[in-house]
């Protein structure tokens, strides 16, 4: 499907707005890449899923859902033998926690079978593993003492040895005989060892190992001989601590690898649920409803509202085409909402095909289009040497080449941007035996017929005619405009 035309309808703004409700980055990326579906059954199922989640949001409120990213790749790496870091294991625990919270949320209220059942049944929480990881790993760079008995014992020895070293050095710092050799009465660390700052001129008065020198050279940082052995023991304990942490990470990684097949299914389902929750949140925001999906080439939008217009200012409109009539012309003054009506019809149909509930009455019906071809707005391009009129003509030519069965075509002010007589001649040159093209129209090129919604038609040729309702009614265009051929009240708009 040609995405540039959908952008003209501003479908990308609707999707971007919905994506803000996604918790996971991957779900947000999938939603931003969403395109309208072309199969009526798939569209109907997508709308039913969104409607089901929308109902659950109203009943149960929002679920507890934390953002995670790239966990699917982490599980796959665990299977291949890679060892997951503490931060990566916390991500896995976060995903498992999401599985648990979503499952609890889904079952927190009674309901019949829903089209989203398969997604939630695919979630496989592992509360035991999630709890073990969360209690053992405090942060991406911190493991709890309680992660294992060996780790707790090693850290206890490290703390005891450090306290012993600190006591001896502080005693040295407070001693009147030795404090006069020190630059400051403080104990610091260099290269993982406890040292004291000694004045360089008294270097020989304090026996020990020099680990650093100040930038001015006035201070040397000495590890006194009395604590060298204790410092060495600390380094040994820390090496053993690192080995124990690595062993714990390997053990957790092995548990993740063991659940990887089911985890992948659950993770994929979680992302789909995240997308559905984002769609449902937008539906609540827009006060949107699920339309019926027709299999023929007709739609009926009742009290439809453009989703990007302030609800306090937006005037609902009824738009029906393909049922009682195949062609429709809407006339009215400037800034009367004619172009907005065109955009609303196209945008709401495209939204529904993406699985979004639409801001219209729940009795509304939509049909499914294979393509949306749109020419709305000024196509002027200085870079391509195109005036407003020639820009429109170039785009319309491309649309006519792409138009095929089940294509929705939206043209706004066809023939505008030039002399009225020349614009009318161009319009008449686009006429075909099946359809009369007017200045602005919406057409559904189905296999059986073409539906037209024309807006604000004007021409400078007083001798042309426009045929409506399958050529059963003919209206004459007189002087410079087609006046009051069909008013909003006569069409139910």
Beta strands, then each sheet from edge to edge (+ up, - down):
strand 1: 137-139
strand 2: 142-143
strand 3: 182-190
strand 4: 193-199
strand 5: 208-213
strand 6: 219-224
strand 7: 292-294
strand 8: 299-304
strand 9: 317-321
strand 10: 327-330
strand 11: 365-367
strand 12: 371-375
strand 13: 407-411
strand 14: 441-445
strand 15: 450-455
strand 16: 465-468
strand 17: 473-476
sheet 1: 1+ 2-
sheet 2: 3+ 4- 6+ 5-
sheet 3: 7+ 11+
sheet 4: 8+ 9-
sheet 5: 10+ 15+ 14- 13+ 12+
sheet 6: 16+ 17-
end
